[in-house]
Amino acid sequence: MERKTRAATQTGIYLLLVALILAAANVLSFSVSKRFDMTNNERFTLSKGSARLVAEGLKQELHMDVYVIRGLPKFEAFIRDLQDMLREYERAGNGKVRYTIIEAKTDEQRNAAKEAGLREMTVGEGSETGQDQMNISRGYMGIAFKYGSEKDAIETLHPDYAQGLEFWITNKIREIRDRADNIDQKFGVVTGKDEIKLTDQNLVPTRPGAGGASLRPIIEQNFPFYKFEDVDLQGGESEINKELAGIIITQPAKEFTDKELRRIDQFLMLGNKSLVVAAGAVNLKASDPSMKATLNTWGLEKLLDGYGVEMKKEAILDWGRSIAFPVPTQTGQVLYFRAPGILQLQEDTRFEPNEQLLDTSFAGFFRIPELAFPFPSPLVPHPEKQPEAQVKVLARTSPNTTVSTDETLEMKISPEWRPKGEYAQRAIAISVEGKLKSAYGGQEGEGVSAPAQSAEPSRVLVIGAAQFFANPFARAGNPPPMPPQMAMMGGVGGDENLQTIADPYARRYLMNTVLAFKNILDWMSGDSTLLAATAKLSGEPNLTYSDVQRPKEEPTDNEEVRLKKEEEYQKERSKVQKSISASLTLLPAVLFAAFGVFRWRRRESARDRISLD
């Protein structure tokens, strides 16, 4: 009896000590807290770029009036996360950033919110006390910004659209800062070459009565601190505007003269300038459903070769990472309609760094999970030509890649595609950064002179995909532009099959293409501080199956062999999916049961060792 009393007393003391420790920990944690963000894109942590913007980029005080709607559980959770983020902005701002939380209840507060540019909204949420009840609230949920004499606002916020919230806040801070402090980032876009324009409506299908979408207006509307200027080289008769941060060349359809190329080289040799070439050898006409391609590099290869990037007059056909559409036939079989000239690349842990498909550490592709590269041509790096610069491959095809040198080639989707030639991995995007040697060795020609080397580091980015900034199916399937007098009579429809494919293509790749273009503009200006905030707009990358290799297609494979290989590949993927699902379902339960058995056996063993002597 005495032994039981002593054991009970000791247990009570232990429980009391544990309770005191827990109470003390709760008291301390009330005033001191630390969060650890384990997400890949730092979703719940202020990125270093945003922190640097408010810490070093603000000359005046920034104030944010944050209007909220209270009383709904989902909104309360959202408001807590929003306040946590705003506190981080405030701490990083070193006294230059202030925010105020306002629940607009009075007429004065509601009028202030309306004048600031916020939009009144009605929101609802299911009641916790009954499934048939709904709590409805009306009010303002947004942020009003004031910086110096400038004002702006994020007119609405909502918990259902919380992804990328830091990006939109930081973007608005940068926009209002640039307006108040007269900061411009201006880029030149080369025109006059019958090029694929950034203003072409080639991102989504355009049907009668429905408008299209183009890349440049999207950027100008959402990121007004970027300015664009058309650059017509006019045969190289005049210098390029020295105030531009860089120039962009998209897929041309006319030859560049030697004098025009020398003007581009002259611009880069000024130092702290950039050149982006999103072009290759594969040329397709707009509104051409046959998608017939011809090969021509239009003289760009002469300039790029001087910077250490060789552009080959070839079309890439990738049989491992290209687009394929499964289509069931009347007999129940599945035919795969392929577009081997349109690559879908993502970072893949199966590959070594010197074989990686997509370098997501590069500023332009930073943390973007997947990108499409339509109709690329092979690029070959030659770092020996730029000894004081870093030449880096940023995107590669899969090893299951062949090339075509045919003068004409139909690139449309088809079940009849067959690989021809040797398999190899090819580079399709290369950057060159550092003090660049002139592509012409500093020698004067055509009346244009440039130093032998850039005064300061400059940057060159070559993306060998002809339609990197376009939706290839929309561009080929959309109807041609109509003259105004004919448009009044009603629009003409495009190719329905291509437009049907263009819709899912746009949903999957368009957002990432826009983000890549925005990131590339930051890279061109040398301002890469906001890339981590931009990355928070991207979702998680698609799964890869590192243990399941897509089978190689041999030139001798007939349709039956191809279908059998594809079925075996799909079965292997399904087996991996099922094993992962079973593991995630059963493994925790098995481990928990094993731990219980271990504890039980240990307790029984301890009891057997007890002696009553």
N, C-alpha and C positions, 0 to 999 in steps of 0.2 A: 504493500500500500504506500509506504514511504517513497519507494522508487517511482511509482506512478505519479505521486504528488510532485516530486522533484522534476520529472519530465514535463508535466503540465505547466509548472511554473516557468521552466526554461523556454518552452514553446510560446507562452504568453509574452515573455520578455522579448523574444525574437520578433514576434508579430508586431509588438509595440515599436521596436526599433525600425522595422521595415516601414511601418506607417509613418513614423516621424521623418524618415529619409524621403519618402514619397512626398510628404507634405512640404518639406523644405525644398525639394526639387521643383515642385509646382510653383512655390512662391518665387524662387529664383528665375524660373523660365517665364514668369509673367512679365518681367521687365527686361530679360535678356533672351534673345532668340536667335537662332541661326538656321538658315535653310540651305539644303544641298540639292542642287539641280542636277539630276542624273540623265536628263533627256539629251539626245544627240545634238539637237539644234539649240540648246540652252533656252528652252521655251519659257521657263519661269525665272530667268535671270536677265538682268539688263546687260546687253552685249557691250564689249569694250568700245566698239565704234560709237554707239549711242552715248556712252559715258564720256568719251573723248570729245564728242560734239558739244555737249553742254558744259564740259569742264574747260575746254580750250577755244571753242569756236564762237562763244557768245561774248559780245562786247557790251551788251546792255542786259538789263534784268528781264527775264521771261516769267510771265505769270499765266497760270492755267486755271480757269474756272471750270470745275468738273461737275456738271449737272447729272443727278442720279434719280432713279425711281426706286423708292424703298418699299418694303413690305412683301416682296415675292421671294421665296427661298432661292430660286435660281439666280435672280438678280443680286441678292445679298452676297452670294458666293462670288459672283462676278465682280462686285464692288470691292470685296476684300482683296481679290487678286489685283485689281486695278490700283487700289491704294498701295499695295506692296510695291508695285512697279513704279508708281509716282514717287514714293519715298526714295527709291533708288535714284531716280532722276534728280531729286532734290539734294540727296547726299553728294552725288557726282558733280552737281552744279556749283558747289563751293559758295553758296550764298546767292547765286545768280538765278536760281530756279525756285519758284514758289507755286504752290497749288492750293486750291480751296474746294472742298466738297460742298455742293449746294443741292438741297432738295427744294425745287421751286414750288412753294406753297402759296405765296402771296402774289397779287397782281404785279407788283413791282418786280419780283424775281422772274416771273413768267415773261414779262415784257423785256427784261434784260436778256434773257435767254434767246428770245425771238430776234431781238436787235443784233445779237452776237452772231446770228446765222444758224442757230439750232432749229431743228424741225420737231414739232410736237408729235408724239407717237402714242398709240394705244397698244398696250401689251397685256397678255393674259397668261395665266398658269393654272394648271389643275390644282384643285384644293386638296390638302392633305387629309381632310376629314371625310371626303366623299368623292367617288369617281365621277358623278354627274354634276359636280359643282366646278365653277371656274372663277378664279379671282381676276378681276379686270382692273387695270390701273391706266391712268393717262397722265402724261407729263413729258419732261425733257430728259434725254439721256445722251449726252455728248460733251465735247470739250471746247471751250472758247479760249483762244490763245491771244496774248498781247505781248508784243516785243517792240520796244521803242514806240514809234508812231504807227506801226503796222498791226493789224488785227486779222485773225482768220479763225476757222472753226472746223472741227470734225462734227458734222451736223447730227449724226446718230451713232450710237453704240448699242450692241445687243449681245447677250451671252452666247447666242447661237453662232455668232461670227467673231469669236474671240481670237481665232488663230491669226497670227501676224499683227496683233494689236500694237506691239512695240514698233514694228515697221511703220505703221501709219502715223503713230505719234511722232516718231523721229523724223519721218518724211515731212510732216507738217511743220515741225520745228525748223528743219533745214530750209523749207520753202519760205517761211516768214522771215527767217534770219537773212537769207540771200536778198530778199526784197528790201529789207531795212538797211542792210549794209552794202547794197549795190554790188553783189557778187554774182558774176555770170560765168557759166561754163558753156562755151560755144564750140560746136563741132561742124566740120564741113562735110557735105555729102556730094561726091563727084557725080555730075550729071552730063548729059550730052552724048552718052554712049549707048543709047537705046537699052539702058540697064534695067534690071529689076528694081523698081523704085520702092523706097520705104513707105511711100504714099499709095502704092497700088493696093486695091482692095482684094487681096489674095490670101487672107487668113481664114475666112469662113465662106461657105457657099453663099452666093448671091442669086436669089430667085426673083422673079417678077414681083414687084411691090415690096421687096425686102432689101434693106441696105447691107453693105458689106462692112469689112473692118480692115484697117491697115495699121502697120506697126508704129510709124512716126506719130500720127495723131494720138494713139494710146499713150505713148511716152510723154508727149507735150501736154496732154490733159492731166495726167496723174503726177507727172514730175516736171512742173513748169520751170524749175530752175535749170533744166537742160534747154539750150538754144541750138537750133540747126540753121545752117546757111548753105545754100546750093553753091557748088563750086564747078563752074564750067571752065575746063582747062583751055578751051579755045585754041587748040593747037600748040599750047605752051607759050603763047605770046605774052602773058603777064604772070607775075609771081602770085603765089597763093597767100591769102590773108594771114599775116603773122600772128594775129590775135587769136586764131583758132587753136584749141587744145590738141586737135587731131583731125584727120580726114578719114572718111569711110568710103570704100569702093565695094559696090555690089556687082553681081554677075552682069558683065557688059555684053553687048552684041555688036560692038564696033571696035576696030583696032586702036590701041593707044600708040601715038607717035613717039618717037624717041625723045623729042623735045618735051612732050607732056610728062613722060616718065622722069626726065631730068628735073622738071619743076617739082615733082613729088619728092625726089631725092633731095633737092635743094631745101625744101620745107623741113624734112626730117633732120637735116644737118644743122638746123638752127639750135637743136638741143631742147630737151624737155618737150618733145612733140611725139605724136603717135600716128600710126597708120594701121587701119584694120581693113583687111581684104577678105570679104566673104564671097569667094568666087572660085570656080574651078574650070575644068576643060569641058564639062558636060553642059550643053546648051539645049534648052527646050523652049518652044514658043508658048505663049499664053493662049488659053482657050483652044488648045489642040488636044482633043480626047485621045488621039493616037499616041500621044506622049513620045513622039519620035525625036531622038536626040542626035545632035552632031557634035563633033569634038573640035574645039578651038580654044586656045588660051588667050587670044587677042593681044599678045605682046606683053602681058603681065609677067610671064615667066622670066623675061629679061631683067626686069627690075628686082623681082623677088630672089632670083639666083644670086644677085650681088649681096643680098642680106643673109645668105646662107640657107635659103629655102628653095629647093628644086620642085617645081610643079610639073608633073608628068601629064602628057596628053593621052590620058587613059580614063576609062570609066570603071569604077569599083563596083563589083557584085559580091555582096557578102551573104553567104549561105548559112551563117550561124546567128547573126544579130540583125537581120533585116525583117521587114514587115511581111507577115503571112496571114491570110484570112481563110479560116475553115468554112467551106461551103458544102452542105449536104446535097447529094444527088438524088434522083428519083429512085435509084436502086438501093439507097440506104448508105452508100459509101460516102466518104468525106474527101473532097478535093481541096487541096491547099492552094489558093491563089496567091502567088508570091509577087513581091516588089523588091527584088534583091538589091536594087539601087537606092533604097531608102533605109538607112540604118537607124536603129534605136539602141543607144548606148547608155550604160550606167556603170558606176564603179562596181567592180567585181573582185571579191577577195581571193578568188582562185588564181588571179594573175599576179606575177611579180611586178614591182614598180616600173621596170622597163618594158612591161608588156600590158600595163593597165589600160583598159578601154577608155576610161574617162577620168581625167585628173580633176577631182572636185576641190583640190586645194588651190587651184588657179583662181585668181580673183574673178575672172569672167564666168567661171562655172562653179563658183564657190557653193558647196553643199547642195547643189541642184541634183536631185536624185536620178534624173533621166533626161536625155536630150535626143532629139531627132536630127539626123544629118542627111538631108535628101540630095542624092546624086553627087557624091563626093568623087574627087580625083586624088590619086596618091601624091603625098608630099614626102620629100626626102631631106632630112636635116644635114647641113654641112657646117658644123660649128667651127671648122678651121678657117672659114671665111670671115668670121667675126670673133677674133681672139679675145677682145675685151668686153664681150657681151655673153649672156647666158642664152643658149639655144635649147629649147625644151619642147618635147612632144607632149601635147595636151590631150589628144584623142587618137584612138587607133581602132581599126577594124578588128574583128575576131580572126583567129588563125584560119578559119574556113572561108577564105576570101580569094576570089580570082579577079582578073581585070580583063577588060575588052578594049581593043584598039581599033575596032571597026569604025569607019568614018560616019556611018549612020547606025542607030541602034534604037529599037522600040523599047521604052522603059515602062510600059503600062503593066498593070497586074495581070498575071496569066498563070494557069496551071502548067503551061508548057515550058517554063524556064528550066534549063539544064546547065549545070556548071561545066565550064570549058576552060582548061588551062591549069596552071600550077597554083596550089593553095599556099598562101603566105599572109602574114599580118602586115598591114600597111598603115602608115601615119596619115591622118587627115586634118590635123590641126596642130600648128607649131607657133610658139612665141619666141621672139628675140628681144631681149632687154639689156640695155647697157649703153656704153659709148659705141655708137655704130660707125663702122667704116662706110664711106660713100659707096653706093652701088657702082659708081663710075670712077672710083679711085681718085676722086677730087680733080679729075681732068675736065677742062672746059670743053663743051661741045654744043653745037646748035645755038651758040650765043648764051648758054646758061652755065654759070660756074657755081661751085659749092666747095666747101672745105673738104679735106680728105677724111675728116672724122667729125662727128657731132661734138659741139662744145660741151653739152651736158648729156646725160643718159637719155636716150629716146627708146621708143617701144614699137615693135611690129608684131601684129597678130595676123596669121593667115589661117582661115578656115576654108578648107578646100571643097566645101559643100555648096553647090551652085544655088540652092534654094534654102539655105539655112534660115533666112528670115521670112520664109513664106510657107504656106500650106500647099504642098505639091499637087494634091488632089483638087483643092479649090482652084488653084491657078490654072490647071489643065481643064477642069470641068466647068468653070464659070463662063457665062456667055461673054463675047467681046463687047467693049464699050460701044454704046449706040450714039449716033449723032443726035443732038437735041431735038431736031425736027422729027426723027423717027421714034425717039424715046416717048414722045407725047402720044404715040399711037399704041403704046404698050410694049413692055420689055419682051425680050426673047429668052427663052429658057436655055440652060446649059445642058451638059451631059448628066443625066439623072444618076447613073451608076457611080460616076466619080464624085458627084456632090453628096451622095449617100455615104460614101467612104470618108469624105472630107469632114463630116460632122464628128464622128468619134475620134478622128485624128486630131481635130482642133481641141476637143475636150481633154484628150490625154497629154498633148504636147504644147499647146499654145501658151499656157501660163508659164511654163518653164522657158519657152523661147523668149517671151517678153522679159522675164527676170534675167535671163542671160544677156540680153541686149542692154538692159539697165546696168547690170554689173560691168559689162564691157565698157560702157561710157565712163563709169567710175574709174576703171583701170586705165582708160585713155587719158583721163585728167590727172592720174596719179593719186586720186582720192579713193582709197579702198577701205576707209574706216567704217562705212555703213554696210559692209557686205554681210556681217553676221546678223544684223537686223533684217536684211532682205531675205536671208536664208530661212527665217521663221515663217515666211509665206508658203514655203514648200512643204508638202506632206512627206510621209515616210516613204523611202524607196521601195520599189517592188521587190518581192522575194526572189532570191536566186537559189538555184539548186546546185550547190558546189559539187555534189557527188554524182550528178547526172549530166553527162555530156551529150549535147545534141549530135546525132550521128552525121558523119560526113557523107555528102552525096557525091557519088562518082559519076563521071561522064557516061559510063555504060549502064547506069541504073535506069530501068524502065519504070513505068508508072506503078506497077505492082510492087516492085522492090522499094520504091520511094514511100508508098503508103505503108508497107510493112515496117520500114524503119521508123516512120513517124508514129505509128501505133505503139511500137515497142518503147519509143521515147516517152510517149504520153503515159503508158503503163508504169514506167519507172518513176516518173514524176508523181503519179497517183499513189504508188507504193510508198514513196518518201513522205507524201502528205499524210497518209494514213498512219504511218509509224510515228510521225511527229505528234499527230493528234492523240494517238493512243498513249504515247509517252507522257504528254502533258496532262492527260486525264488520269492515268493510273499511277504514274511515278510518285506524285505527292502523297497519295493514299498509301502506297506501299511503304514509303519512307516513314510516314507517320505511324503505321502499324508496326514496322520494325523497331522504331524508337520505343513504342509502348511495350513490345515484347522484351526489349533490352532492359528497360526500367523495371519490369515485373521480375525478370530473372535476377537482376541485381538485388532487388529488395528481398526476394526469396533466399538468395545466397547469404545476405546479411543476417536474416533471421536465423538461418541454420548455424551461423557462427556465434549466436548469442549464448552465453553460458549463465545458468542461474546460480552457480557456486559463488 
